[in-house]
Amino acid sequence: MDTKNSLPAGSLFGIPIRLSYTLPLLFVVALLAEAFTSWAAFGWAALMYGPILLGTVLIHELGHALAARRVGGHADGILLWPLGGLAYVGHDCGPKADLWIALAGPLTHIPQFLVWFAILFPVYHAAYGSWDISLAIPYPDAHFGLAVVAGACQLNIGLVLFNLFLPAFPLDGGRILADLLLLRGVSPETAAKITASLATVLGAGVVAIGIWRTLVASVASVLTIAVGVWMLYVTVQLWECIRAGTVRQHPLFRVAASDAGSGGAGGAQLPAFAEAAAPPAACPICNDDRQYVAPSGQTWATKDELQERHRNTLSEIEHGVLAIGVEPKLAIGQQAYLIQAPGGNVLWDCLGVCHPDIVAEVQAAGGISAIVISHPHFYCACADWAEAFDCKVYLHAADRQWVTRPSPRLEFWDGDERQLGPGLRLMHLGGHFPGSCVLLWEAARDGKGVMFTGDTLLPVPSGGVTLMYSFPNMLPLPAEQVARIGRRLEGCIFDRMYGPFAHTLIKAGAAQQVQQSVRQYCGLLDTSVQRAYI
């Protein structure tokens, strides 16, 4: 959202609202149209193009924003400017969800109209003594209140018709048209050409109507010209994408695929299916009861589509530990960790996107000598990462069945531990998955040790950890398994702990917190196990 050329105006439902610096132009043009008629007409224009129009548009944009949240997306803010409003929303839930978001704005005008229409009855009766009402706007000098209410009714009718039945992007009708085409199986490239062609004709038509009305009716119609010019400007950008072959990067057509990482909350990757008639019928890990599924469901995306829409981020979280993420958020939003160990850099857990830019950045930081993964939810695009850095991926053999994309880069290991280098060992704990592991870096700074856990042990805000079989279903591990994990970690030296998200960490005393959490679990789940463990 443009914060440099706008002022903050509070927030609603946690959504920031800003006013463009150019917004006064709307009032200037509107008031000029009535400046030489009467004070009543001047006041009517001030009300209609001021609080009533802005309030109506704000509710319209809130419809978009709240609908985006409803389908699992996000709403970053609303900007009010002379040509209406802009809702800054985002999602990766496919064209069906996008269609609902596009419809939600215009549909807000129905209840708004009904409210004004209900007010119109008594106001009209007071003005004319009749219940045979009309939506015609009387001259404000004669019936000022009726002119305001009738004007508000006409405003909502006009906005719903303009947005729903004018299929020209960037209006809602253009987005609705594009979504309907995508849902009918039309390719994004063909849908873009249809949408751009219609928008070109309609945009030119709006400009022509605006010029005609400005000459014969009201100077306020110059705003209609501005809307038409804006439509044409945005349409030119779409034509440029069509000519450059980058339609799928255009905001209107990024919804053609979801960000499920090719099908899954963590980003499970299957063999290429882009050339096939249809993607696989099912993804085994996606259907497991430990898999998180958003309310909007899961859909397929190709590797190329994900790389077009997402970038990797790299940041240092402590000396020798770098966090790698994905923006915009992909799947559940987990991050991977690059451990800069003396024996070679190790990547802990994986992501659904390996963008060429991050390859260059990581190579500059020493590259990757090995990839180790905690459990199947974070296998993601591990084969792509391994190819990019010419290294092996180490997976525990107990989880071999969950590998969805075979690769010669994968190396399965057995047993309880595997030494990866001086002071760096991979520990098999089980629990969340039979092969769930943690990575212990005893040679980290200060010699106090760091543990990387994935979902095997998840740090929680209270300072402890949770040990779960299924996070989405809130099913804890059996007490016996929790106790076994606790015993395995007795004597391990680690002061800090990093889970799969930026907020899941323990900054100090992690080893003690783990043992305390294990005792609490065992005590709550099984007192006999608690006595045996303690």
C-alpha positions as CSV (number, residue, x, y, z in Angstrom):
1,M,0.0,0.0,0.0
2,D,1.2,3.5,-0.8
3,T,2.2,5.0,2.5
4,K,4.4,7.8,1.1
5,N,1.5,9.6,-0.7
6,S,-1.3,9.1,1.9
7,L,-2.3,9.8,5.4
8,P,-3.3,7.3,8.1
9,A,-7.1,7.5,8.9
10,G,-7.4,4.8,11.6
11,S,-8.4,1.2,11.1
12,L,-11.4,-1.1,11.0
13,F,-11.3,-4.8,11.9
14,G,-7.5,-4.4,12.2
15,I,-7.3,-3.2,8.6
16,P,-5.3,0.1,8.2
17,I,-7.1,2.8,6.3
18,R,-5.3,5.6,4.5
19,L,-6.4,8.7,2.6
20,S,-4.6,9.8,-0.5
21,Y,-3.1,13.3,-0.6
22,T,-4.9,13.7,-3.9
23,L,-8.3,13.0,-2.4
24,P,-9.2,16.8,-2.1
25,L,-9.3,16.9,-5.9
26,L,-12.5,14.9,-5.7
27,F,-14.2,17.6,-3.6
28,V,-12.8,20.5,-5.6
29,V,-14.2,19.1,-8.9
30,A,-17.6,18.1,-7.3
31,L,-18.0,21.5,-5.6
32,L,-17.1,23.4,-8.7
33,A,-20.0,21.8,-10.4
34,E,-22.4,23.4,-7.9
35,A,-20.5,26.5,-7.0
36,F,-22.7,28.9,-9.0
37,T,-26.1,27.4,-8.4
38,S,-27.2,27.7,-4.8
39,W,-26.0,27.1,-1.3
40,A,-28.3,24.1,-0.9
41,A,-26.9,22.5,-4.1
42,F,-23.4,23.3,-2.8
43,G,-24.1,21.6,0.5
44,W,-25.7,18.6,-1.2
45,A,-22.6,18.1,-3.3
46,A,-20.4,18.4,-0.2
47,L,-22.3,15.7,1.5
48,M,-22.6,13.4,-1.5
49,Y,-19.0,13.6,-2.6
50,G,-17.8,13.7,1.0
51,P,-18.9,11.5,3.8
52,I,-21.6,9.6,1.9
53,L,-19.4,8.6,-1.1
54,L,-16.3,7.9,1.0
55,G,-18.3,5.9,3.5
56,T,-20.0,3.9,0.7
57,V,-16.6,3.2,-1.0
58,L,-15.0,2.3,2.4
59,I,-17.7,-0.4,3.0
60,H,-17.2,-1.7,-0.5
61,E,-13.5,-2.1,0.1
62,L,-14.1,-3.7,3.5
63,G,-16.2,-6.3,1.7
64,H,-13.1,-7.2,-0.4
65,A,-10.8,-7.2,2.6
66,L,-13.0,-9.3,4.9
67,A,-13.7,-11.7,2.1
68,A,-10.0,-12.2,1.5
69,R,-9.5,-13.0,5.2
70,R,-12.5,-15.4,5.0
71,V,-10.9,-17.5,2.3
72,G,-7.6,-17.7,4.1
73,G,-5.9,-14.7,2.5
74,H,-4.7,-11.4,4.1
75,A,-5.8,-7.8,4.0
76,D,-3.0,-5.2,4.3
77,G,-4.9,-2.0,4.1
78,I,-7.4,0.2,2.3
79,L,-6.6,3.4,0.4
80,L,-9.3,6.0,-0.5
81,W,-8.3,8.2,-3.5
82,P,-10.2,10.4,-5.9
83,L,-11.3,7.6,-8.2
84,G,-12.7,5.4,-5.4
85,G,-10.9,2.9,-3.2
86,L,-8.2,0.2,-3.3
87,A,-8.2,-2.8,-1.1
88,Y,-4.7,-4.3,-0.7
89,V,-5.5,-7.9,-0.3
90,G,-3.7,-11.1,-1.2
91,H,-4.3,-14.9,-1.3
92,D,-3.2,-18.0,-3.0
93,C,-6.5,-19.9,-2.9
94,G,-7.3,-20.1,-6.6
95,P,-9.8,-18.4,-8.9
96,K,-12.9,-19.6,-7.0
97,A,-11.8,-17.8,-3.9
98,D,-10.8,-14.8,-5.9
99,L,-14.2,-14.7,-7.5
100,W,-15.8,-14.5,-4.1
101,I,-13.4,-11.7,-3.1
102,A,-14.2,-9.8,-6.2
103,L,-18.0,-10.2,-5.7
104,A,-17.9,-9.3,-2.0
105,G,-17.3,-5.6,-2.7
106,P,-20.2,-4.9,-5.1
107,L,-22.5,-7.0,-3.0
108,T,-22.1,-4.6,-0.1
109,H,-24.1,-2.1,-2.0
110,I,-27.3,-4.2,-1.7
111,P,-27.6,-3.8,2.1
112,Q,-26.4,-0.2,1.8
113,F,-29.2,0.5,-0.7
114,L,-31.8,-1.2,1.4
115,V,-30.9,1.0,4.4
116,W,-31.1,4.2,2.4
117,F,-34.3,2.9,0.7
118,A,-35.9,2.3,4.1
119,I,-35.0,5.9,5.1
120,L,-36.5,7.1,1.8
121,F,-40.1,6.2,2.7
122,P,-40.6,8.6,5.6
123,V,-38.5,11.3,4.0
124,Y,-40.4,11.1,0.8
125,H,-43.7,11.1,2.6
126,A,-42.7,14.1,4.7
127,A,-41.8,16.0,1.5
128,Y,-44.8,15.1,-0.7
129,G,-47.3,13.5,1.6
130,S,-47.4,10.4,-0.5
131,W,-46.1,6.8,-0.1
132,D,-45.8,6.4,-3.9
133,I,-42.0,7.0,-3.7
134,S,-39.6,7.7,-6.5
135,L,-35.8,7.5,-6.7
136,A,-35.6,10.8,-8.6
137,I,-33.4,13.4,-7.0
138,P,-35.3,16.6,-6.4
139,Y,-33.6,20.0,-6.5
140,P,-31.8,20.4,-3.1
141,D,-33.3,23.9,-2.6
142,A,-36.8,22.4,-2.5
143,H,-36.2,19.1,-0.6
144,F,-32.7,18.9,0.7
145,G,-33.1,15.8,2.9
146,L,-34.9,13.9,0.2
147,A,-32.2,14.9,-2.4
148,V,-29.5,13.4,-0.1
149,V,-31.3,10.2,0.6
150,A,-32.4,9.7,-3.1
151,G,-28.8,10.5,-4.1
152,A,-27.4,7.9,-1.8
153,C,-29.9,5.3,-3.2
154,Q,-28.8,6.1,-6.8
155,L,-25.2,6.1,-5.8
156,N,-25.4,2.5,-4.5
157,I,-27.3,1.4,-7.6
158,G,-24.8,3.0,-9.9
159,L,-21.8,1.5,-8.1
160,V,-23.1,-2.1,-8.1
161,L,-24.0,-1.9,-11.8
162,F,-20.8,-0.2,-12.7
163,N,-18.6,-2.8,-10.9
164,L,-20.6,-5.9,-11.6
165,F,-21.6,-5.4,-15.2
166,L,-18.7,-3.5,-16.7
167,P,-16.2,-6.4,-17.4
168,A,-13.1,-4.3,-17.6
169,F,-10.1,-4.6,-15.3
170,P,-9.2,-3.0,-12.9
171,L,-12.9,-2.8,-12.1
172,D,-14.4,-5.7,-10.1
173,G,-16.3,-6.8,-13.3
174,G,-13.0,-7.4,-15.0
175,R,-11.6,-9.5,-12.2
176,I,-14.9,-11.5,-12.1
177,L,-14.7,-12.1,-15.9
178,A,-11.1,-13.3,-15.6
179,D,-12.0,-15.6,-12.7
180,L,-15.0,-17.1,-14.5
181,L,-12.8,-17.8,-17.6
182,L,-10.2,-19.5,-15.5
183,L,-12.8,-21.6,-13.7
184,R,-14.1,-22.7,-17.2
185,G,-10.6,-24.0,-18.0
186,V,-9.5,-21.1,-20.2
187,S,-5.7,-20.6,-20.0
188,P,-4.5,-17.5,-18.3
189,E,-3.0,-16.3,-21.6
190,T,-6.3,-16.5,-23.5
191,A,-8.2,-15.1,-20.5
192,A,-5.8,-12.1,-20.4
193,K,-6.4,-11.4,-24.1
194,I,-10.2,-11.5,-23.7
195,T,-10.1,-9.3,-20.6
196,A,-7.7,-6.8,-22.2
197,S,-9.7,-6.5,-25.4
198,L,-12.9,-5.8,-23.6
199,A,-11.2,-3.4,-21.2
200,T,-9.7,-1.4,-24.1
201,V,-13.1,-0.9,-25.8
202,L,-14.9,-0.2,-22.5
203,G,-12.2,2.1,-21.2
204,A,-12.3,4.2,-24.4
205,G,-16.1,4.2,-24.1
206,V,-16.0,5.6,-20.6
207,V,-13.6,8.3,-21.7
208,A,-15.9,9.3,-24.5
209,I,-19.0,9.4,-22.3
210,G,-17.1,11.5,-19.8
211,I,-16.1,14.0,-22.4
212,W,-19.6,14.3,-23.7
213,R,-21.1,14.7,-20.3
214,T,-18.5,17.3,-19.3
215,L,-19.4,19.4,-22.3
216,V,-23.2,19.1,-22.1
217,A,-24.0,18.4,-18.5
218,S,-21.6,18.9,-15.6
219,V,-17.9,19.6,-15.0
220,A,-18.0,16.9,-12.3
221,S,-18.1,14.4,-15.2
222,V,-14.4,15.0,-15.6
223,L,-14.1,12.3,-12.9
224,T,-15.6,9.9,-15.4
225,I,-12.9,10.8,-17.9
226,A,-10.3,10.1,-15.2
227,V,-11.8,6.7,-14.5
228,G,-11.7,5.8,-18.2
229,V,-8.0,6.9,-18.5
230,W,-7.1,4.9,-15.4
231,M,-8.8,1.8,-16.9
232,L,-6.9,2.3,-20.2
233,Y,-3.6,2.8,-18.3
234,V,-4.0,-0.5,-16.4
235,T,-5.1,-2.3,-19.5
236,V,-1.9,-1.1,-21.3
237,Q,0.1,-2.8,-18.5
238,L,-1.9,-6.0,-19.1
239,W,-1.2,-5.9,-22.8
240,E,2.5,-5.5,-22.1
241,C,2.4,-8.6,-20.0
242,I,0.7,-10.5,-22.8
243,R,3.3,-9.4,-25.3
244,A,6.2,-10.3,-22.9
245,G,4.7,-13.7,-22.1
246,T,4.5,-12.8,-18.4
247,V,0.7,-13.0,-17.9
248,R,1.0,-15.4,-15.0
249,Q,3.0,-12.8,-13.1
250,H,0.2,-10.2,-13.5
251,P,-1.8,-9.7,-10.3
252,L,-5.0,-10.7,-12.2
253,F,-3.8,-14.1,-13.1
254,R,-1.6,-15.2,-10.2
255,V,-4.7,-16.8,-8.8
256,A,-4.5,-19.5,-11.5
257,A,-2.5,-21.6,-9.1
258,S,-2.3,-21.8,-5.3
259,D,0.7,-21.7,-3.0
260,A,0.3,-25.1,-1.6
261,G,3.8,-25.9,-2.7
262,S,2.6,-28.2,-5.4
263,G,0.1,-29.7,-3.0
264,G,0.5,-29.5,0.7
265,A,0.8,-27.3,3.8
266,G,4.5,-27.6,4.0
267,G,5.0,-27.9,0.2
268,A,5.1,-31.6,-0.8
269,Q,6.7,-31.9,-4.2
270,L,5.7,-34.6,-6.7
271,P,7.2,-35.5,-10.0
272,A,6.5,-33.0,-12.8
273,F,2.9,-33.0,-14.0
274,A,2.8,-29.8,-16.0
275,E,2.9,-31.8,-19.2
276,A,0.2,-34.2,-18.1
277,A,-3.5,-33.8,-18.9
278,A,-4.1,-33.4,-15.1
279,P,-2.2,-33.4,-11.8
280,P,-2.1,-36.6,-9.7
281,A,-5.4,-37.7,-8.2
282,A,-4.0,-37.4,-4.7
283,C,-0.9,-36.5,-2.6
284,P,-0.4,-39.1,0.2
285,I,1.2,-36.7,2.6
286,C,-1.6,-34.1,1.9
287,N,-4.3,-36.6,3.0
288,D,-2.6,-37.7,6.2
289,D,-4.3,-36.6,9.4
290,R,-1.2,-34.8,10.6
291,Q,-1.4,-32.5,7.5
292,Y,-2.7,-28.9,8.1
293,V,-5.3,-28.0,5.5
294,A,-6.5,-24.4,5.3
295,P,-10.3,-23.8,5.2
296,S,-9.9,-23.0,1.5
297,G,-8.4,-26.4,0.8
298,Q,-5.3,-27.4,-1.2
299,T,-4.7,-27.1,-4.9
300,W,-1.8,-27.8,-7.3
301,A,0.9,-25.5,-8.5
302,T,3.9,-26.1,-10.7
303,K,7.5,-25.3,-9.8
304,D,7.7,-22.5,-12.4
305,E,4.4,-20.9,-11.2
306,L,5.8,-20.9,-7.6
307,Q,9.1,-19.3,-8.7
308,E,7.2,-16.6,-10.6
309,R,5.2,-15.6,-7.6
310,H,7.6,-16.1,-4.7
311,R,11.1,-15.2,-3.6
312,N,13.4,-16.5,-0.9
313,T,14.6,-14.4,2.0
314,L,17.9,-14.7,3.9
315,S,18.6,-13.2,7.4
316,E,21.0,-13.9,10.2
317,I,19.4,-14.8,13.5
318,E,22.6,-15.5,15.4
319,H,26.3,-15.9,14.6
320,G,26.6,-18.9,12.3
321,V,22.8,-19.4,11.9
322,L,20.9,-17.9,8.9
323,A,17.1,-18.2,8.4
324,I,15.8,-18.8,4.9
325,G,12.1,-18.0,4.2
326,V,9.7,-17.4,1.4
327,E,7.8,-14.2,0.5
328,P,4.9,-13.8,0.0
329,K,4.1,-16.5,2.5
330,L,4.0,-20.0,1.0
331,A,2.1,-22.9,2.6
332,I,2.3,-22.7,6.4
333,G,5.1,-20.1,6.3
334,Q,7.9,-22.2,7.7
335,Q,11.5,-21.3,7.5
336,A,14.7,-23.3,6.9
337,Y,18.0,-22.8,8.7
338,L,21.5,-22.6,7.3
339,I,24.0,-23.7,9.9
340,Q,27.5,-22.4,9.1
341,A,29.4,-25.3,10.7
342,P,33.2,-25.7,10.5
343,G,32.9,-28.9,8.5
344,G,30.6,-27.3,5.9
345,N,27.2,-25.5,5.8
346,V,24.2,-27.7,6.6
347,L,20.6,-26.8,5.6
348,W,18.1,-27.8,8.2
349,D,14.6,-28.5,6.8
350,C,13.5,-27.3,3.4
351,L,11.1,-25.0,1.5
352,G,8.8,-25.3,-1.5
353,V,10.7,-22.7,-3.5
354,C,14.4,-22.6,-4.4
355,H,14.7,-19.3,-6.4
356,P,17.9,-18.7,-8.4
357,D,18.5,-15.5,-6.4
358,I,18.8,-17.4,-3.1
359,V,21.2,-19.9,-4.7
360,A,23.6,-17.1,-5.4
361,E,23.2,-15.6,-1.9
362,V,23.7,-18.9,-0.2
363,Q,26.7,-19.7,-2.4
364,A,28.2,-16.4,-1.3
365,A,27.7,-17.5,2.3
366,G,29.6,-20.8,1.7
367,G,27.0,-22.9,-0.1
368,I,25.5,-26.1,1.3
369,S,27.3,-29.4,1.9
370,A,24.3,-31.4,3.2
371,I,20.6,-31.0,3.7
372,V,19.0,-32.7,6.7
373,I,15.2,-32.8,7.2
374,S,13.2,-33.2,10.4
375,H,10.1,-35.0,9.0
376,P,8.1,-35.5,5.8
377,H,6.1,-32.2,6.1
378,F,9.3,-30.3,5.3
379,Y,10.6,-32.5,2.5
380,C,9.2,-29.8,0.1
381,A,11.5,-29.1,-2.8
382,C,14.5,-30.8,-1.3
383,A,15.5,-32.4,-4.6
384,D,15.7,-29.0,-6.2
385,W,17.8,-27.6,-3.4
386,A,20.1,-30.6,-3.6
387,E,20.6,-30.2,-7.3
388,A,21.2,-26.5,-7.0
389,F,24.0,-27.0,-4.4
390,D,25.2,-30.4,-5.6
391,C,24.8,-32.1,-2.2
392,K,22.9,-35.0,-0.5
393,V,19.6,-34.9,1.4
394,Y,19.6,-37.0,4.5
395,L,16.2,-38.5,5.5
396,H,15.5,-41.1,8.2
397,A,14.6,-44.5,6.7
398,A,11.6,-44.8,8.9
399,D,9.9,-42.2,6.8
400,R,10.9,-43.5,3.4
401,Q,7.2,-44.2,2.5
402,W,6.4,-40.5,2.6
403,V,8.9,-39.5,-0.2
404,T,6.8,-38.2,-3.0
405,R,9.5,-37.3,-5.5
406,P,12.3,-39.8,-5.8
407,S,15.8,-38.5,-6.4
408,P,19.3,-39.9,-6.5
409,R,20.2,-37.1,-4.1
410,L,18.3,-38.7,-1.3
411,E,20.2,-40.8,1.2
412,F,18.3,-42.7,3.9
413,W,20.0,-43.4,7.2
414,D,19.1,-45.7,10.1
415,G,19.7,-45.7,13.8
416,D,19.5,-43.2,16.6
417,E,22.2,-40.7,15.6
418,R,24.4,-39.6,12.7
419,Q,27.4,-37.3,13.0
420,L,27.4,-34.6,10.4
421,G,30.6,-32.9,11.4
422,P,32.5,-31.7,14.5
423,G,29.9,-30.9,17.2
424,L,27.0,-31.4,14.8
425,R,24.8,-34.5,15.1
426,L,21.5,-35.6,13.8
427,M,19.3,-37.3,16.4
428,H,16.4,-39.6,15.6
429,L,13.6,-39.2,18.2
430,G,10.4,-40.3,16.5
431,G,7.1,-39.1,17.8
432,H,5.4,-36.7,15.3
433,F,6.5,-39.1,12.6
434,P,8.3,-42.4,13.1
435,G,11.5,-40.9,11.6
436,S,11.2,-37.4,13.2
437,C,14.6,-36.0,14.0
438,V,16.3,-33.0,15.6
439,L,19.7,-31.4,14.8
440,L,22.0,-30.7,17.7
441,W,24.8,-28.2,17.2
442,E,26.9,-28.5,20.3
443,A,29.7,-26.4,18.8
444,A,27.6,-23.3,18.4
445,R,28.7,-19.9,19.8
446,D,29.5,-19.7,23.5
447,G,29.8,-23.5,23.5
448,K,26.2,-23.6,24.9
449,G,24.7,-25.5,22.0
450,V,21.7,-25.0,19.7
451,M,18.9,-27.4,18.8
452,F,16.9,-27.3,15.7
453,T,13.6,-29.2,16.1
454,G,11.2,-28.9,13.1
455,D,7.9,-30.2,14.5
456,T,9.5,-32.9,16.6
457,L,9.5,-30.5,19.6
458,L,7.8,-27.2,19.0
459,P,8.7,-24.2,21.2
460,V,5.6,-22.4,22.5
461,P,5.1,-18.9,23.9
462,S,5.2,-20.1,27.5
463,G,8.9,-21.0,27.1
464,G,8.4,-24.7,27.0
465,V,7.8,-27.2,24.2
466,T,4.8,-29.1,22.9
467,L,5.1,-32.7,21.6
468,M,2.2,-33.6,19.3
469,Y,1.2,-36.4,17.0
470,S,-1.2,-34.1,15.0
471,F,-1.0,-30.4,15.3
472,P,-4.1,-29.6,13.2
473,N,-6.2,-32.1,15.2
474,M,-4.5,-31.2,18.6
475,L,-3.6,-34.8,19.4
476,P,-0.7,-35.1,21.8
477,L,1.8,-37.9,21.7
478,P,1.3,-40.8,24.0
479,A,3.0,-40.4,27.4
480,E,5.3,-43.3,26.7
481,Q,6.7,-41.6,23.6
482,V,7.0,-38.3,25.3
483,A,9.0,-39.9,28.2
484,R,11.2,-41.7,25.7
485,I,12.1,-38.5,23.9
486,G,12.8,-36.8,27.3
487,R,15.2,-39.6,28.2
488,R,17.0,-39.4,24.8
489,L,17.6,-35.7,25.4
490,E,18.9,-36.0,28.9
491,G,22.5,-34.9,29.1
492,C,22.4,-33.1,25.7
493,I,23.9,-29.6,25.8
494,F,21.8,-26.9,24.2
495,D,20.9,-23.5,25.5
496,R,18.8,-22.2,22.5
497,M,16.1,-23.9,20.4
498,Y,14.7,-23.0,17.0
499,G,11.4,-24.3,15.7
500,P,10.1,-24.1,12.1
501,F,8.7,-20.5,12.5
502,A,10.3,-17.2,13.4
503,H,8.3,-17.0,16.6
504,T,8.9,-20.6,17.7
505,L,12.2,-20.3,19.7
506,I,13.6,-20.6,23.2
507,K,16.4,-18.0,23.8
508,A,18.0,-19.5,26.9
509,G,17.7,-22.6,29.1
510,A,16.1,-24.7,26.4
511,A,17.4,-28.1,27.7
512,Q,15.8,-27.5,31.1
513,Q,12.6,-26.2,29.5
514,V,12.3,-29.4,27.5
515,Q,12.7,-31.6,30.5
516,Q,10.1,-29.6,32.4
517,S,7.7,-29.8,29.6
518,V,8.2,-33.6,29.4
519,R,7.4,-33.9,33.1
520,Q,4.2,-31.8,32.7
521,Y,3.1,-34.0,29.7
522,C,3.7,-37.2,31.5
523,G,2.0,-36.0,34.6
524,L,-1.1,-35.0,32.7
525,L,-1.2,-38.0,30.3
526,D,-0.2,-40.9,32.5
527,T,0.7,-40.7,36.2
528,S,2.4,-44.2,36.1
529,V,4.6,-43.0,33.3
530,Q,5.4,-39.8,35.3
531,R,6.6,-41.9,38.2
532,A,8.7,-44.1,36.0
533,Y,10.2,-41.0,34.2
534,I,10.9,-39.0,37.3
